[in-house]
Amino acid sequence: MSIAELACSYACLILSDDGIPITAEKIATLLKAANLNCESYWPGLFAKLAEKKNIEDLILNVGVGGGGGGAPAAAAPAAGGGPAAAAPPPEEKKEEPMEESDDEPLLGLFD
């Protein structure tokens, strides 16, 4: 990621956090105030992104797979034409209850 992209990203976050509509002019104004120079097309590209996507949703979905749908893509069926085997669901780990111990140092401290 270039400095210009990073600067525009931060500008979008600042505008979104303050509840200000994200426009190319406002991004450029923030960059100018921060004494950062970038190619003139970056603020417009980031403004168009902000029109299509909610910045808060992008922040909350960091690390979610490519399509933005929130669910991983299903495996493609085998080339032989047979049905694909379903992946077993992950096993739930049950928490074992903690056993009380007489060795705990703070028990009885104020008795």
C-alpha distances in whole Angstrom, upper triangle without the diagonal:
4,7,8,6,7,10,11,10,13,15,15,16,19,20,21,22,25,26,25,24,21,21,19,22,21,17,18,21,19,16,20,21,19,19,15,15,13,14,17,15,12,15,17,14,14,17,18,16,18,21,21,20,21,18,21,21,17,17,20,19,16,16,19,19,18,20,20,24,24,26,25,26,30,31,32,36,37,38,42,42,43,42,39,39,38,36,38,37,36,39,39,39,42,42,46,47,47,51,52,53,56,54,51,52,52,54,58,56,58,61
4,5,5,6,9,10,11,12,14,15,17,18,20,21,23,25,26,25,24,20,20,18,20,20,16,16,19,17,14,17,19,16,16,12,12,10,11,14,13,11,13,16,14,14,17,19,17,19,22,22,21,22,20,22,23,19,19,23,22,19,20,22,23,21,23,23,27,27,29,29,30,33,34,36,39,41,42,45,46,47,45,42,43,42,40,42,41,39,42,42,43,46,46,49,51,50,54,55,56,58,56,54,54,54,57,60,58,60,63
4,5,5,6,9,10,10,12,14,15,16,18,20,21,23,24,23,23,19,19,17,18,18,14,14,16,14,11,14,15,13,12,9,9,8,11,13,14,11,13,16,15,14,17,19,18,19,22,23,22,23,19,22,23,20,20,23,23,20,21,24,25,23,26,25,29,29,31,31,32,36,37,39,42,44,45,49,49,50,48,45,46,44,42,44,43,41,44,44,44,47,46,49,51,51,54,55,56,58,56,53,53,53,56,59,57,59,62
4,5,5,6,9,10,10,12,14,15,16,18,20,21,22,21,20,16,16,13,15,15,11,11,14,12,9,12,14,12,12,8,7,5,7,10,10,7,9,12,11,11,14,16,15,16,19,21,20,21,18,21,22,19,19,23,23,20,22,24,25,23,25,24,28,28,31,31,32,36,37,39,42,44,45,49,49,50,48,45,46,45,43,45,43,42,45,45,45,48,48,51,53,52,56,57,58,60,58,56,56,55,58,61,59,61,64
4,5,5,6,9,10,11,12,14,15,16,18,20,21,20,19,15,15,13,16,15,11,12,15,13,11,14,16,14,15,11,11,8,10,11,11,7,9,11,10,9,12,14,12,14,17,18,17,18,15,18,19,16,16,20,19,17,19,21,21,19,21,20,24,25,27,27,29,32,34,35,39,41,42,45,45,46,45,42,43,41,39,41,40,39,41,41,42,45,45,48,50,50,53,55,56,58,56,54,54,53,56,59,58,59,62
4,5,5,6,9,10,11,12,14,15,16,18,20,19,19,16,16,15,17,16,12,13,15,13,11,14,15,13,14,11,12,10,13,14,14,10,11,14,13,11,14,16,14,15,18,19,17,18,15,17,18,15,15,18,18,16,17,20,21,20,22,21,24,24,27,27,29,33,34,36,40,42,43,47,46,47,45,42,43,41,39,41,39,37,40,40,40,43,43,46,47,47,51,52,53,55,53,50,51,50,53,56,54,55,59
4,5,5,6,9,10,11,12,14,15,17,18,17,17,14,14,13,14,13,9,10,12,9,7,11,12,9,11,8,9,9,11,13,13,10,9,13,13,10,13,16,15,15,18,20,18,18,15,18,20,17,16,20,20,18,21,23,24,23,25,23,27,27,30,31,32,36,38,39,43,45,46,50,50,50,49,46,46,44,42,44,42,41,43,43,43,45,45,48,49,49,53,54,55,57,55,52,52,51,54,57,55,56,60
4,5,5,6,9,10,10,12,14,15,16,15,14,11,11,9,11,10,7,8,11,9,7,11,13,11,13,10,11,9,11,11,11,7,6,10,9,7,9,12,11,11,14,16,15,15,13,16,17,15,15,19,19,17,20,22,23,22,23,21,25,25,28,29,31,34,36,38,42,44,45,49,48,49,47,44,45,43,41,43,41,40,43,42,43,45,45,48,50,50,53,55,56,58,56,53,54,53,55,58,57,58,61
4,5,5,6,9,10,11,12,14,15,15,14,11,12,12,14,12,9,12,14,11,11,14,15,13,15,13,14,12,14,15,14,10,9,12,11,7,10,12,10,10,14,15,13,13,10,13,14,11,11,15,15,14,16,18,20,19,20,18,22,22,25,26,28,31,33,35,39,41,43,46,46,46,44,41,42,40,38,39,38,36,39,38,39,41,41,45,46,46,50,51,52,55,53,50,50,50,52,55,54,55,58
4,5,5,6,9,10,10,12,14,14,14,12,13,13,15,12,9,12,13,9,9,13,13,11,14,12,14,13,16,16,16,12,11,14,14,11,12,15,14,13,16,18,16,15,11,13,15,13,12,16,17,15,18,20,22,22,23,21,24,24,27,28,30,34,36,38,42,44,46,49,49,49,47,44,44,42,40,41,39,38,40,39,40,42,41,44,45,45,49,50,51,53,52,49,49,48,50,53,51,52,56
4,5,5,6,9,10,11,12,11,11,9,10,10,11,8,6,8,9,6,7,11,11,10,13,11,13,13,15,14,14,11,9,12,13,9,10,14,13,11,15,17,15,14,11,14,16,15,14,18,19,18,21,23,25,24,25,22,26,26,29,30,32,36,38,40,44,46,48,51,51,51,49,46,47,44,42,44,42,40,43,42,42,45,44,47,48,48,52,53,54,56,55,52,52,50,53,56,54,55,58
4,5,5,6,8,10,10,9,9,6,9,10,11,9,7,10,11,9,11,14,14,14,16,15,16,15,16,15,15,11,9,11,11,8,8,11,10,8,11,13,12,11,8,10,13,11,11,15,16,16,19,20,22,21,22,19,22,23,26,28,30,33,36,37,41,44,45,49,48,48,46,43,44,41,40,41,39,38,41,40,40,43,42,46,47,47,51,52,53,56,54,51,51,50,52,55,54,55,58
4,6,5,6,9,10,10,11,9,12,13,15,12,10,13,14,11,13,16,15,14,18,16,18,17,19,19,18,15,13,15,15,11,11,14,12,10,14,15,13,11,7,9,12,10,9,13,14,14,17,19,21,21,22,19,22,22,25,27,29,33,35,37,41,44,45,49,48,48,46,43,43,40,39,40,37,36,38,37,38,40,39,43,43,44,47,48,50,52,51,47,48,46,49,52,50,51,54
4,5,5,6,9,9,11,9,12,13,14,10,9,13,12,9,11,14,13,12,16,15,18,18,20,19,19,16,14,16,16,13,13,16,15,12,16,18,16,14,10,11,15,14,13,16,18,17,21,23,25,25,25,23,25,25,29,31,33,37,39,41,45,47,49,53,52,52,49,46,47,44,42,43,41,39,41,40,41,42,42,45,45,45,49,50,51,53,52,48,48,47,49,52,50,51,54
4,5,5,6,5,7,6,9,11,12,8,8,12,11,9,12,14,14,14,17,17,18,18,20,18,18,16,12,14,15,12,11,14,14,10,13,16,14,12,10,11,15,14,14,17,19,19,22,23,26,25,25,23,25,25,29,31,33,37,39,41,45,48,49,53,52,52,49,47,47,45,43,44,42,41,43,41,42,44,43,47,47,48,51,52,53,56,54,51,51,50,52,55,53,53,57
4,5,5,6,7,7,11,13,14,11,11,15,15,13,15,18,17,17,20,19,21,20,22,21,20,17,14,16,16,12,11,14,13,9,12,14,12,9,7,8,11,11,11,13,16,16,20,21,23,23,23,20,22,22,26,28,30,34,37,39,42,45,47,50,49,49,47,44,44,42,40,41,38,37,40,38,39,41,40,44,44,45,48,49,51,53,52,49,49,48,50,53,51,52,55
4,5,8,10,10,14,16,17,14,13,17,16,14,16,19,17,17,21,20,23,22,24,23,23,20,17,19,19,15,15,18,16,13,15,17,15,12,9,9,12,13,11,13,16,17,20,22,25,25,25,22,24,23,27,29,32,35,38,41,44,47,49,52,51,51,48,45,45,42,41,41,38,37,39,37,38,39,39,42,43,43,46,47,48,51,50,46,46,45,47,50,48,48,51
4,5,9,10,13,16,16,12,13,16,15,13,16,18,16,17,20,21,23,23,25,24,23,21,18,19,20,17,16,19,18,14,16,19,17,14,12,12,16,16,15,17,20,20,24,25,28,28,28,25,27,27,30,33,35,39,42,44,47,50,52,55,54,54,51,49,49,46,44,45,42,41,43,41,42,43,42,45,46,46,49,50,51,53,52,49,49,47,49,52,50,50,53
4,7,9,12,15,16,12,14,17,16,15,18,20,19,20,23,23,24,24,25,24,23,21,18,19,19,16,14,17,16,12,14,16,15,12,11,11,14,15,15,17,19,20,24,25,27,27,27,23,25,25,29,32,34,37,40,42,46,49,51,54,52,53,50,47,48,45,43,44,41,40,42,41,42,43,42,46,46,47,50,51,53,55,54,51,51,49,51,53,52,52,55
4,6,9,12,12,9,11,14,13,12,15,17,16,18,21,20,22,22,23,21,21,19,15,16,17,14,12,15,15,11,13,16,15,13,12,13,16,17,17,19,21,22,26,26,28,28,27,24,27,27,31,33,35,39,42,43,47,50,52,55,53,54,51,49,49,46,45,46,43,43,45,44,44,46,46,49,49,50,53,54,56,58,57,54,54,52,54,57,55,55,58
4,6,10,11,8,10,13,13,13,16,18,18,19,22,21,22,21,21,19,18,17,13,13,15,12,9,12,12,9,9,13,12,11,11,13,15,16,17,19,21,22,25,25,27,26,25,23,25,26,30,32,33,37,40,41,45,48,49,53,51,52,49,47,48,45,44,45,43,42,45,44,45,47,46,50,51,51,55,56,58,60,59,56,56,55,56,59,58,58,61
4,7,8,7,7,10,11,11,13,15,16,17,19,18,19,17,18,16,15,13,10,10,11,8,6,9,9,6,8,11,11,10,10,12,15,14,15,18,19,20,23,24,25,24,23,21,24,25,28,30,32,35,38,40,43,46,47,51,49,50,48,45,46,44,43,44,42,41,44,43,44,46,46,50,51,51,55,56,58,60,59,56,56,55,57,60,58,59,62
4,5,5,6,9,10,11,12,14,15,17,18,17,17,16,16,13,12,11,8,7,10,8,5,8,10,8,9,12,13,13,13,16,18,17,19,21,22,23,26,26,27,26,25,23,26,27,31,32,34,37,40,41,45,47,48,52,51,52,49,47,48,46,45,47,45,44,47,46,48,50,50,53,54,55,58,59,61,64,62,59,60,58,60,63,62,62,65
4,6,5,6,9,10,11,12,14,15,16,15,14,12,12,9,9,8,5,5,8,7,5,8,11,10,11,14,15,16,15,18,20,19,20,23,24,23,26,27,28,26,26,24,27,29,32,33,34,38,40,41,45,48,48,52,51,52,50,48,49,47,46,48,46,45,48,48,49,51,51,55,56,56,60,61,63,65,64,61,61,60,62,65,63,64,67
4,5,5,6,9,10,10,12,14,15,14,14,13,13,10,11,11,7,8,12,11,9,12,14,13,14,17,18,18,17,20,23,22,22,26,27,26,29,30,31,29,29,28,31,32,35,37,38,42,44,45,49,51,52,56,55,56,54,51,53,50,49,51,49,49,51,51,52,54,54,57,58,58,62,63,64,67,65,62,62,61,63,66,64,65,68
4,5,5,6,9,10,10,12,14,14,14,14,15,13,13,12,8,10,13,11,9,13,14,12,14,17,17,17,15,18,21,20,20,23,25,24,28,29,30,29,29,27,30,31,34,36,37,41,43,45,48,51,52,56,55,55,53,51,52,49,48,50,47,47,49,48,49,51,51,54,55,55,59,60,61,63,62,59,59,57,60,62,61,61,64
4,5,5,6,9,10,11,12,11,12,11,12,11,11,9,6,8,10,8,8,12,12,11,13,16,16,16,14,17,19,18,18,22,23,22,25,26,28,26,26,25,28,29,32,33,35,39,41,42,46,48,50,53,52,53,51,48,49,47,46,47,45,44,47,46,47,49,49,52,53,54,57,58,59,62,60,57,57,56,58,61,59,60,63
4,5,5,6,9,10,10,9,9,9,10,8,10,9,6,9,12,11,10,14,15,14,16,19,19,20,18,21,23,21,22,25,26,25,28,29,30,29,29,28,31,32,35,36,38,41,43,45,48,51,52,55,54,56,54,51,52,50,49,50,48,48,50,50,50,53,52,56,57,57,60,61,62,65,63,60,60,59,61,64,62,63,66
4,5,5,6,9,10,10,11,12,13,12,14,13,10,12,15,14,13,16,18,16,18,21,21,21,19,21,24,23,23,26,28,27,30,31,33,31,32,30,33,34,37,39,40,44,46,48,51,54,55,58,58,59,56,54,55,53,51,53,50,49,52,51,52,54,53,56,57,57,61,61,62,65,63,60,59,58,61,63,61,62,65
4,5,5,6,9,9,11,12,14,13,15,13,10,13,15,13,13,17,17,16,18,21,20,20,17,19,22,21,20,24,25,24,27,29,31,30,30,28,32,32,35,37,38,42,44,46,50,52,53,57,56,57,55,52,53,50,49,50,48,47,49,48,49,50,50,53,54,54,57,58,59,61,59,56,56,54,57,60,58,58,62
4,5,5,6,5,7,8,11,11,13,11,9,13,14,13,13,17,17,17,19,22,21,21,18,21,23,21,21,25,26,24,27,29,30,29,30,28,32,32,36,36,38,42,44,45,49,51,52,56,55,56,54,52,52,50,48,50,48,47,49,48,49,51,51,54,55,54,58,59,60,62,60,57,56,55,58,61,59,60,63
4,5,5,6,7,9,12,12,14,13,11,15,17,16,16,19,20,20,22,25,24,24,22,24,27,25,25,28,29,28,31,33,34,33,34,32,35,36,39,40,42,45,47,49,53,55,56,59,59,60,58,55,56,54,52,54,52,51,53,52,53,55,54,57,58,58,61,62,63,65,63,60,59,58,61,63,61,62,66
4,5,8,10,13,16,15,18,16,14,17,19,18,18,21,22,21,23,26,25,24,22,24,27,25,24,28,29,28,31,33,35,34,35,33,36,36,40,41,43,46,49,50,54,56,57,61,60,61,59,56,57,55,53,54,52,51,53,52,52,54,53,56,57,56,60,60,61,63,61,58,57,56,58,61,59,59,63
4,5,9,12,15,15,18,15,14,18,19,17,18,22,22,21,23,26,25,24,21,23,26,24,23,26,28,26,29,31,33,32,33,32,35,35,38,39,41,45,47,48,52,54,55,59,59,59,57,54,55,53,51,52,50,48,50,49,50,52,51,54,54,54,57,58,58,60,58,55,54,53,56,59,57,57,61
4,7,10,13,14,17,15,15,18,20,18,20,23,23,23,25,28,27,27,24,26,29,27,26,29,31,28,31,33,35,34,35,34,37,37,40,41,43,47,48,50,54,56,57,60,60,61,59,56,57,55,53,54,52,51,53,52,52,54,54,57,57,57,60,61,61,63,61,58,57,56,59,62,60,61,64
4,7,10,12,14,12,12,16,17,16,17,20,21,21,23,25,25,25,22,24,27,24,24,27,28,26,28,31,32,30,32,31,34,35,38,38,40,43,45,46,50,52,53,57,56,57,56,53,54,52,50,51,50,48,51,50,50,53,52,55,56,56,59,60,60,62,60,57,57,56,59,62,60,61,64
4,7,9,12,10,11,14,15,15,17,20,20,21,23,25,25,26,23,26,28,25,25,29,29,27,29,31,32,30,32,31,35,35,38,38,40,43,45,46,50,52,52,56,56,57,55,53,54,52,50,52,51,49,52,52,52,54,54,57,58,58,62,62,63,65,63,60,60,59,62,65,63,64,68
4,6,8,7,9,12,12,13,15,17,17,18,21,23,23,24,21,24,26,23,24,27,27,25,27,29,29,27,29,28,32,33,36,36,37,40,42,43,46,48,49,53,52,54,52,49,51,49,47,50,48,47,50,50,50,53,53,56,58,57,61,62,63,65,63,60,60,60,62,65,64,65,68
4,6,6,8,10,11,12,14,16,17,18,20,22,22,24,22,26,27,24,25,28,28,26,28,29,30,27,28,28,32,33,35,36,36,40,41,42,45,47,48,51,51,53,51,49,50,49,47,50,48,48,51,51,52,54,54,58,59,59,63,64,65,68,66,63,63,62,65,68,66,68,71
4,6,7,8,10,11,12,14,16,17,18,20,21,23,21,25,26,24,25,29,28,27,29,30,30,28,28,28,31,33,36,36,37,40,42,42,46,48,49,52,52,53,52,50,51,50,48,51,49,49,52,52,53,55,55,59,60,61,64,65,67,69,67,64,65,64,66,69,68,69,72
4,6,5,6,9,10,11,13,15,16,17,19,21,19,23,24,21,23,27,26,25,27,27,27,25,25,25,28,30,33,33,33,37,38,39,43,45,45,49,48,50,48,46,48,46,45,48,46,46,49,49,50,53,53,57,59,59,63,64,65,68,66,63,64,63,65,69,67,68,71
4,5,5,6,9,10,11,12,14,16,16,18,16,20,21,18,20,23,23,21,23,24,25,22,23,22,26,27,30,31,31,35,37,37,41,43,44,48,47,48,47,44,46,44,43,45,44,43,46,46,47,50,50,53,55,55,59,60,62,64,62,60,60,59,62,65,63,64,68
4,6,5,6,9,10,10,12,15,15,16,15,18,20,18,19,22,22,21,24,25,26,23,24,23,26,27,31,31,32,36,38,39,43,45,46,49,49,50,48,46,47,45,44,46,44,44,47,46,47,50,50,53,55,55,59,60,61,64,62,59,60,59,61,64,62,63,66
4,5,5,6,9,10,11,13,14,16,15,19,20,18,20,23,23,22,25,25,26,23,23,22,25,27,30,31,32,35,37,38,42,44,45,48,47,49,47,45,46,45,44,46,44,44,47,47,48,51,51,55,56,57,60,62,63,66,64,61,62,61,63,66,65,66,69
4,5,5,6,9,10,11,12,15,14,18,18,16,18,21,20,20,22,22,22,20,20,19,22,24,27,28,28,32,34,34,38,40,41,45,44,45,43,41,43,41,40,42,41,41,44,44,45,48,48,52,54,54,58,60,61,64,62,60,60,59,61,65,63,64,67
4,5,5,6,9,10,10,12,11,14,15,13,15,18,18,17,19,20,21,19,19,18,21,22,25,26,27,31,33,34,38,41,41,45,44,45,43,41,42,40,39,41,39,39,42,41,43,45,46,49,51,51,55,56,58,61,59,56,57,56,58,61,60,61,64
4,5,5,6,9,10,11,11,14,15,14,16,19,19,19,22,22,23,21,21,19,22,24,27,28,29,33,35,36,40,43,44,47,46,47,45,43,44,42,41,43,41,41,44,43,45,47,47,51,52,53,56,58,59,62,61,58,58,57,59,62,61,62,65
4,5,5,7,9,11,12,15,15,14,17,19,19,19,22,21,22,19,18,17,20,22,25,27,27,31,33,34,37,40,41,44,43,44,42,40,42,40,39,41,40,40,43,42,44,47,47,51,52,53,57,59,60,63,62,59,60,59,61,64,63,64,67
4,5,5,6,9,9,13,12,11,13,16,15,16,18,18,18,16,15,14,17,19,22,23,24,27,30,31,35,37,38,42,41,42,40,37,39,37,36,38,36,36,39,39,40,43,44,47,49,50,53,55,57,60,59,56,57,56,57,61,60,61,63
4,5,5,6,6,10,11,10,12,15,15,16,18,18,19,18,17,15,18,19,23,24,26,29,32,33,37,40,41,44,43,44,41,39,40,38,37,39,37,36,39,39,40,42,43,46,48,49,52,54,56,58,57,54,55,54,56,59,58,59,61
4,6,7,9,12,13,12,15,17,17,18,21,20,21,19,18,16,18,20,24,26,26,30,33,34,37,40,41,45,43,44,42,40,41,39,38,40,38,38,41,40,42,44,45,49,50,51,55,56,58,61,60,57,58,57,58,62,61,61,64
4,7,9,12,11,11,14,16,15,17,19,18,18,16,14,13,15,17,20,22,23,26,29,30,33,36,38,41,39,40,38,36,37,35,34,36,35,35,38,38,40,42,43,47,48,49,53,55,57,60,59,56,57,56,58,61,60,61,64
4,6,9,7,7,11,12,12,13,16,15,16,14,13,11,13,15,18,20,21,25,28,29,32,36,37,40,39,39,37,35,36,33,32,34,32,32,35,35,36,39,39,43,44,46,49,51,53,56,55,52,53,52,54,57,56,57,60
4,5,5,6,9,10,11,13,16,15,17,16,15,12,14,15,19,21,23,26,29,31,35,38,39,42,41,41,39,36,37,34,33,34,32,32,35,34,35,37,38,41,43,44,47,49,51,54,53,50,51,50,51,54,54,54,57
4,5,5,6,9,10,11,14,15,17,16,16,13,15,16,20,22,24,27,30,32,36,39,40,44,42,42,40,37,38,35,34,35,32,32,34,33,35,37,37,41,42,42,46,47,49,52,51,48,49,48,49,52,52,52,55
4,5,5,6,9,10,14,14,17,17,17,13,15,15,19,21,24,27,30,32,36,39,41,44,42,42,40,37,37,34,33,33,31,30,32,31,32,34,34,37,38,39,43,44,46,49,48,45,46,44,46,49,48,49,52
4,5,5,6,9,12,11,14,14,14,10,12,11,15,18,20,23,26,29,32,35,37,40,39,39,36,33,33,31,29,30,28,27,30,29,30,32,32,36,37,38,42,44,46,49,48,45,46,45,47,50,49,50,52
4,6,5,6,10,10,12,12,12,9,12,11,15,17,19,23,25,28,31,34,36,39,38,38,35,33,33,30,29,30,28,27,30,29,31,33,33,37,38,39,43,45,46,49,48,45,47,46,47,51,50,51,53
4,5,6,9,10,13,14,15,12,14,13,17,18,21,25,27,30,33,36,38,41,40,40,37,34,34,32,30,31,28,27,29,28,29,31,31,35,36,37,40,42,44,46,45,42,43,42,44,47,46,47,50
4,6,9,9,13,14,15,11,13,11,14,17,20,23,26,28,32,35,37,40,39,38,35,32,32,29,27,28,25,24,26,25,26,28,28,32,33,34,38,39,41,44,43,40,41,40,42,45,45,46,48
4,6,6,9,11,11,8,10,8,11,13,16,19,22,25,28,31,33,36,35,35,32,29,29,26,24,25,23,22,25,24,25,28,28,32,34,35,38,40,42,45,44,42,43,42,44,47,47,48,50
4,6,9,10,12,9,12,10,13,14,17,20,23,25,29,31,33,37,36,36,33,30,30,27,25,26,24,23,25,25,26,28,29,32,34,35,39,40,42,45,44,41,42,42,43,47,46,48,50
4,6,9,11,10,12,9,11,11,14,18,20,22,26,28,30,33,33,33,30,27,27,24,22,23,21,20,23,23,24,27,27,31,33,34,37,40,41,44,43,41,42,42,43,47,46,48,51
4,7,8,7,8,6,8,8,11,15,17,20,23,26,28,31,30,30,27,24,24,22,20,21,19,19,22,22,23,26,27,31,33,34,38,40,42,45,44,42,44,43,45,48,48,50,52
4,6,6,8,6,7,6,8,12,14,17,20,23,25,28,27,27,25,22,22,20,18,20,19,19,22,23,25,28,29,33,35,37,40,43,45,48,47,45,47,46,48,51,51,53,55
4,6,8,9,9,9,9,13,15,16,20,23,24,28,27,28,25,23,24,22,21,23,22,22,26,27,28,32,33,37,39,41,44,47,48,52,50,48,50,50,51,55,55,56,59
4,5,8,9,9,9,12,15,16,20,23,24,27,26,27,25,22,23,22,21,23,22,23,26,27,30,33,34,38,40,42,45,48,50,53,52,50,52,52,53,56,56,58,60
4,5,8,9,11,14,17,19,23,26,27,31,29,29,27,24,25,23,22,24,22,23,26,26,28,31,32,36,38,40,44,46,48,51,50,48,50,49,50,54,54,55,57
4,6,8,9,12,16,18,21,24,26,29,27,27,25,22,23,20,20,22,20,21,24,24,27,29,31,35,37,39,43,45,47,51,50,48,50,49,50,54,54,55,57
4,7,9,12,16,18,21,24,27,30,28,28,25,22,22,19,18,20,17,18,21,21,23,26,28,31,33,35,39,41,43,47,46,44,46,45,46,50,50,51,53
4,6,9,12,15,18,21,24,26,25,24,21,18,18,16,14,16,14,15,19,19,22,25,27,30,33,35,38,41,43,47,46,44,46,46,47,51,51,52,54
4,6,9,12,15,18,21,23,22,22,19,16,16,14,13,15,14,14,18,19,22,25,27,31,33,35,39,42,44,47,47,45,47,47,48,51,52,53,55
4,6,9,12,15,18,20,19,19,17,14,15,13,13,15,15,17,20,22,25,28,30,34,37,39,42,45,47,51,50,48,50,51,51,55,55,57,59
4,6,9,12,15,17,16,16,13,10,11,10,10,13,14,16,19,21,24,27,30,33,37,39,42,45,47,51,50,49,51,52,52,56,56,58,60
4,6,9,12,14,14,13,11,8,9,9,9,13,14,16,20,22,25,29,31,34,38,40,43,46,48,52,51,50,52,53,54,57,58,60,61
4,7,9,11,11,11,10,7,10,11,12,16,18,20,23,26,29,32,35,38,41,44,47,50,52,55,55,54,56,57,57,61,62,64,65
4,6,8,7,7,6,5,8,10,12,16,18,21,24,27,30,33,36,39,42,45,48,51,53,57,56,55,58,58,59,63,63,65,67
4,5,6,6,7,6,9,12,14,17,20,22,25,28,31,34,37,40,44,46,49,52,54,58,57,56,59,60,60,64,65,67,68
4,5,8,10,10,13,15,17,21,24,26,29,32,35,38,41,44,47,50,52,56,57,61,60,60,62,63,64,67,68,70,72
4,6,9,10,13,16,18,21,24,27,30,33,36,39,42,44,48,50,53,57,58,62,61,61,64,65,65,69,70,72,73
4,7,9,12,15,18,21,24,26,29,32,35,38,42,44,48,50,53,56,58,62,62,61,64,65,65,69,70,72,73
4,6,9,12,15,18,21,24,26,30,33,36,39,41,45,47,50,54,56,59,59,58,61,62,62,66,67,69,70
4,6,9,12,15,18,21,23,27,30,32,36,38,42,44,47,51,53,57,56,56,59,59,59,63,64,66,67
4,6,9,12,15,18,21,24,27,30,33,36,39,42,44,48,50,54,53,53,56,56,56,60,61,63,64
4,6,9,12,15,17,21,24,27,30,32,36,38,41,45,47,50,50,50,53,53,53,57,58,60,61
4,6,9,12,15,18,21,24,27,30,33,36,38,42,44,48,48,47,50,50,50,54,55,57,58
4,6,9,12,15,18,21,24,27,30,33,35,39,41,45,44,44,46,47,47,51,52,54,55
4,6,9,12,15,18,21,23,27,30,32,36,38,42,42,41,44,44,44,48,49,51,52
4,6,9,12,15,18,21,24,27,30,33,36,39,39,38,41,42,42,45,46,48,49
4,6,9,12,15,18,22,24,27,30,32,36,36,35,38,38,39,42,43,45,46
4,6,9,13,15,18,21,24,27,29,33,33,32,36,36,36,40,41,43,44
4,6,9,12,15,18,21,24,27,31,31,30,33,33,33,36,38,40,41
4,6,9,13,15,18,21,23,27,27,26,29,30,30,33,35,37,37
4,6,9,12,15,18,21,25,25,24,28,28,27,31,32,34,35
4,6,9,12,15,18,21,22,21,24,24,24,27,29,31,31
4,6,9,12,15,19,19,19,22,23,22,25,27,29,29
4,6,9,12,16,17,16,20,20,19,22,24,26,26
4,6,9,13,13,12,16,16,15,19,21,23,23
4,6,10,11,11,15,16,14,17,20,22,22
4,7,9,8,12,13,11,14,16,18,18
4,5,6,10,11,9,12,15,17,17
4,6,8,10,8,10,12,15,14
4,6,9,8,11,12,15,15
4,6,6,9,10,13,14
4,6,8,8,11,13
4,6,5,8,10
4,5,8,8
4,5,5
4,6
4
